[in-house]
């Protein structure tokens, strides 16, 4: 990852808005899909 991204950036991305940890009150470790991870990497490169 070139630069860190914050939770707001993830919430504002329509491709990531369905991530389970977005809907939870507490942030915790959980699996995500490969396409979701690729989108996170893409955001970090901008």
C-alpha positions in Angstrom: 0.0 0.0 0.0 1.6 3.3 -1.1 -0.2 5.4 1.5 -2.7 4.7 4.3 -6.4 5.3 3.7 -8.9 6.2 6.4 -12.3 4.8 7.2 -14.0 7.8 5.7 -12.4 7.0 2.3 -13.7 3.5 2.5 -17.2 4.5 3.5 -17.3 7.0 0.6 -16.4 4.4 -2.0 -19.5 2.7 -3.5 -17.6 -0.5 -4.2 -16.6 -0.8 -0.5 -19.8 0.5 1.2 -21.1 -3.1 1.8 -18.1 -4.2 3.8 -19.3 -5.8 7.0 -17.0 -3.8 9.2 -18.5 -0.6 7.9 -21.9 -1.6 9.3 -20.5 -2.6 12.7 -20.0 -0.2 15.6 -16.6 -1.6 16.5 -13.7 -2.1 14.1 -12.3 -5.6 14.2 -10.3 -8.0 12.0 -12.4 -9.9 9.4 -11.9 -11.3 5.9 -12.7 -9.3 2.8 -13.0 -10.3 -0.8 -10.1 -10.0 -3.2 -12.0 -7.4 -5.3 -12.5 -5.3 -2.2 -8.8 -5.5 -1.2 -7.9 -4.5 -4.8 -10.2 -1.5 -4.5 -8.5 -0.5 -1.2 -5.1 -0.7 -2.9 -6.4 1.3 -5.8 -7.5 4.1 -3.4 -4.2 4.1 -1.6 -2.4 4.7 -4.9 -4.3 7.9 -5.7 
